[in-house]
Structure formats: structure tokens, C-alpha cells
Amino acid sequence: MSESELQASGAVKEDQATISREAAPAAQTRGILDTAALAAQFEAIADPAKQAEVVVQVRFKPDGKVNTINERPSHIEAQDWFDILCRVAGRNYQALAGGRGAFRLSFAQLAILREAVEY
């Protein structure tokens, strides 16, 4: 690993520690996903372009519904995971040709989402 990659991974660990302390447990206990709070946490994280990146790829059916999406927790349907990502990380979405799209997130941002949707 290069020095910049090591620094980026250290920044991710620091961000994840901060996130775990500030995660929204109230939303989890109620079974309600507070997308506004998640969006605020996304904005608080450093620019994802400066950190290691996760690309969440989406493929759509001809009718516009989600066919497949990666990085999806097993207990969430593909369309629901896409809807959550759109509400929380819509600014990170890039439409692609051929019925595809991609969300570009940092590891810390993906960790926020995974913690928020785990029951």
C-alpha cells in the first residue's frame, strides 16, 4: 500500500469510530430509518474523493425497477436498498447507459448505512 492509501485507511477508521458513537440508535429501536439524520452524517464525513471508494452498482429492469444492486444487506429487498441509497446518498449517484447506475461512497459512508439498517 502506498502512504496515501494507508493515511486514507486511517481516516476511514477514525470516521467509523466517530460514526459508531454518533449512530442513531433511536431510529433502530423504533424500526424506523431516519434518513434525514443519515444524510446529515454523510455530509459530516470528509470528501469521499479523498478516501477509498466503494462503488455500489445497480442494474434496472426495462420497467425501471431494480433488478440487482450490490452491497445490499441480505434482509433488505433490492428496490428498498436502492430507495434508501437514493434518499441518503442521492448526490453520490451516477446514471450510466444500458439501464445501469452507480453510487460512489466511501467505506465510512457505507458503514453508516449498514449500521442504520441492521436490526
N, C-alpha and C positions, 0 to 999 in steps of 0.2 A: 504494500500500500504506500502511496505517496504521502508526504507530510500533510498536504491539504486534505486528503481523504481521511487521515487519522484525526485531524482537527475537526472535520465535519462530523465524524462519528462521535467524537467527544461532545460536540454541540448537541447532537441528537440525544445522547444520554442525559445531558443536563436538561434539555427540553422535556424529555419523557419524565424525569423526576419531578419537574415543576408541574407537569400535566397531571401526574398521578396524585399529587397533593391537592390540585385545584379541580379535579374531575367533579362532575355534577352527580354526586350520589343520590341526591333527592330525586332527580329525574329517573334514575334507575329503580329506586324503591317504589315509585309510583307506577312504573311500567310505561312512562311517557318519555319520549325522546324530545328534549328541549333543544331544538335546532338553533334557536337564537343564541343560546349560551355556547353551543358548539362553534357557531360561526364566529363569535367573539374570541374564543380560544384560538381559532385558526388565524385570525388577524394578529393575535399577540405573538405568534411564532415567527421567527426570523424568516426572511425571504427564502422560499423553497429552492430557488435557483442556486443559492449558495450552499445547499445541503444535498446529500444523496437523495435521489429521487425514486419514487415508486410510480410506475405507470399502470393505472387500472384501465384495462381495455374493455370496451363494450361493443357488442355486435347486436344489431337490431333485426327484427323480423320485418318483412315487407309492410306489415300493418303499423309499424312504428313502436311496437312493444319490444322490450329487451329479450333477446334470445340468450346471450351469455354475457357474463361480466366476471372478471377475476377479482381476487382478494375479498370475496364475499364470505361472510360467516355462514356456516352450514345451516343455521336455523332461520336464516332470512332468505326470502324469495329474491330472484334476480331483479325483478321490477322494483321491489321495495328497496333493495340496496341502491339501485340507481336513483330512486327518488330521494333517499337520504343524502346521497352524494351531491345531487343537484341542489338541494336546499342548503346544505352546509358548505360545499366546496364548488359551487357553480362557476366561480371565477376561474377555477383551475381546469375547466372542461374545454376540450378542443374537438370540434366536429371534423371527421375525416370522411373521405369518399367511400362509396360502396357500403353504406349502411353501418358505418363504424364510428367510434368516438373514443376519446381517451381523457382520463383525469390524471393530471400530473401533480402528485402530492409528495411531501417529504415523509420520511419514516415517522417523524413525530406527529404529523397530521393524521396519518393512517392509524397510529396508536390511539389518538384521541377518539377516532370513530369506533375503533374496535372496543375500547373500554366503554363507550357510551351505549353500544348495542348489546353487550353481553349481559345476560341475566343470571 
